[in-house]
Amino acid sequence: MTARRIAGVIVVLGVVVAACFYVTVSSREAFPTAEIRIGETPITVELADTLQRQREGLSGRKTLPPDYGMLFVYDFPRRISFWMMDTSIPLSIAFISSDGTILQIEDMTPFDLRPVQSETFVHYALEVNRGFFQENGIAVGARVDLTNVINREP
């Protein structure tokens, strides 16, 4: 094979790889969004309300805008567990009861495979940038207004 042919094959392979990457990235399921409030603090959240969305979570993302998060919504209260595999953003997580009360807040470290578990049965989990809760004076016992999540159209 000539150098020109080899170069042509490399270019074609590069285009194929790029196209496959584009299809994979663009075929990710879009997360619906909603605005929630913790006291007077508004947060725009992506809703991880399906098993596929919950499995994907924030993995592979490089940044998370301020006042933004991901709300994991479960069909019924349960003990839940999270890890940071493929997640490079330092996060804090709040475990939330069915009535919107924050029961537990934990910090999570990028790429850490150790599970962070809810101590009790919870209906929701909210991931935000690490330090968000502290910076906004949000502690265990605070109430989350989930009206826009509960009443949203599917």
C-alpha positions as CSV (number, residue, x, y, z in Angstrom):
1,M,0.0,0.0,0.0
2,T,1.3,3.5,-0.8
3,A,1.6,6.3,1.7
4,R,-1.2,8.1,-0.1
5,R,-3.6,5.2,0.3
6,I,-2.6,4.7,4.0
7,A,-3.3,8.4,4.6
8,G,-6.7,8.0,2.9
9,V,-7.6,5.0,5.0
10,I,-6.6,6.9,8.2
11,V,-8.8,9.8,7.2
12,V,-11.8,7.6,6.5
13,L,-11.3,5.7,9.8
14,G,-11.1,9.1,11.6
15,V,-14.4,10.2,10.1
16,V,-16.1,6.9,11.0
17,V,-14.8,7.1,14.6
18,A,-16.0,10.8,14.9
19,A,-19.4,9.9,13.5
20,C,-19.8,7.0,16.0
21,F,-18.8,9.3,18.8
22,Y,-21.4,11.9,17.6
23,V,-24.1,9.3,17.4
24,T,-23.3,8.0,20.9
25,V,-23.2,11.4,22.5
26,S,-26.2,12.8,20.7
27,S,-28.3,9.7,21.3
28,R,-28.1,10.2,25.1
29,E,-31.6,10.6,26.5
30,A,-32.4,14.2,27.4
31,F,-33.2,14.8,31.0
32,P,-36.4,16.8,31.7
33,T,-35.9,19.8,33.9
34,A,-37.9,21.5,36.7
35,E,-37.3,24.3,39.2
36,I,-37.5,23.4,42.9
37,R,-36.9,25.5,46.0
38,I,-35.3,24.9,49.3
39,G,-36.6,27.8,51.4
40,E,-35.9,30.8,49.3
41,T,-33.2,29.2,47.2
42,P,-34.2,28.2,43.7
43,I,-32.5,25.3,42.0
44,T,-33.0,24.1,38.4
45,V,-32.8,20.4,38.4
46,E,-32.5,17.7,35.7
47,L,-34.9,14.9,36.6
48,A,-33.4,11.4,36.8
49,D,-36.9,9.8,36.9
50,T,-36.2,6.6,34.9
51,L,-33.9,3.8,35.6
52,Q,-31.8,4.7,32.5
53,R,-31.5,8.4,33.6
54,Q,-30.6,7.3,37.2
55,R,-27.9,5.0,35.9
56,E,-26.4,7.8,33.8
57,G,-26.7,10.5,36.4
58,L,-24.0,13.1,36.1
59,S,-21.3,10.6,34.9
60,G,-19.1,11.9,32.1
61,R,-19.9,15.6,32.8
62,K,-17.1,18.1,33.4
63,T,-19.1,20.9,35.0
64,L,-22.4,21.7,36.7
65,P,-23.7,25.3,36.6
66,P,-24.2,27.1,39.9
67,D,-27.8,26.7,41.3
68,Y,-28.2,23.6,39.2
69,G,-28.5,20.0,40.1
70,M,-29.9,16.5,39.4
71,L,-32.9,15.2,41.3
72,F,-33.3,11.5,41.5
73,V,-37.0,10.6,41.7
74,Y,-38.0,7.1,42.9
75,D,-41.4,5.4,42.6
76,F,-41.5,4.7,46.3
77,P,-39.3,5.4,49.4
78,R,-36.3,3.1,49.7
79,R,-32.7,3.1,50.9
80,I,-30.5,4.2,48.0
81,S,-26.8,4.2,47.3
82,F,-24.6,6.4,45.0
83,W,-21.0,6.2,43.9
84,M,-18.9,8.6,41.8
85,M,-17.6,6.3,39.0
86,D,-17.0,8.4,35.9
87,T,-18.1,11.5,37.7
88,S,-15.4,14.2,37.9
89,I,-17.5,17.0,39.6
90,P,-17.2,17.2,43.4
91,L,-20.7,16.9,44.6
92,S,-22.9,17.1,47.7
93,I,-26.0,14.9,47.9
94,A,-29.2,15.4,50.0
95,F,-31.4,12.5,50.7
96,I,-35.0,13.7,50.9
97,S,-38.2,12.1,52.3
98,S,-41.6,11.9,50.6
99,D,-42.7,15.1,52.2
100,G,-39.7,17.0,51.0
101,T,-37.7,17.0,54.2
102,I,-33.9,16.8,53.9
103,L,-32.9,13.8,56.1
104,Q,-29.2,13.6,55.3
105,I,-26.5,15.5,53.4
106,E,-23.2,14.0,52.3
107,D,-20.2,15.2,50.3
108,M,-18.9,13.0,47.5
109,T,-15.4,12.8,45.9
110,P,-14.8,12.6,42.2
111,F,-14.2,9.0,40.9
112,D,-14.7,7.5,44.4
113,L,-16.1,4.0,44.1
114,R,-17.2,3.8,47.8
115,P,-21.0,3.9,48.1
116,V,-22.7,6.9,49.8
117,Q,-25.9,5.5,51.2
118,S,-29.1,6.9,52.7
119,E,-29.4,6.0,56.4
120,T,-33.2,5.7,56.0
121,F,-35.9,5.2,53.4
122,V,-36.1,8.3,51.1
123,H,-38.1,9.2,48.0
124,Y,-35.6,11.6,46.4
125,A,-31.9,12.4,46.2
126,L,-30.5,15.8,45.1
127,E,-27.0,16.1,43.7
128,V,-25.5,19.6,43.6
129,N,-22.0,21.1,43.4
130,R,-20.1,20.4,46.6
131,G,-20.6,23.2,49.2
132,F,-23.9,24.4,47.7
133,F,-26.0,23.4,50.8
134,Q,-23.5,25.0,53.2
135,E,-23.1,28.2,51.1
136,N,-26.9,28.6,51.0
137,G,-27.5,27.8,54.7
138,I,-29.3,24.6,53.9
139,A,-29.1,21.9,56.5
140,V,-30.8,18.6,57.6
141,G,-34.4,19.4,58.4
142,A,-34.9,22.0,55.6
143,R,-37.9,21.5,53.4
144,V,-37.7,21.1,49.6
145,D,-40.7,22.4,47.6
146,L,-41.2,19.7,45.0
147,T,-44.5,21.0,43.6
148,N,-43.1,21.5,40.1
149,V,-41.8,17.9,40.1
150,I,-44.8,16.2,41.6
151,N,-47.3,18.1,39.4
152,R,-45.3,18.1,36.1
153,E,-46.7,16.6,32.9
154,P,-45.0,13.4,31.8
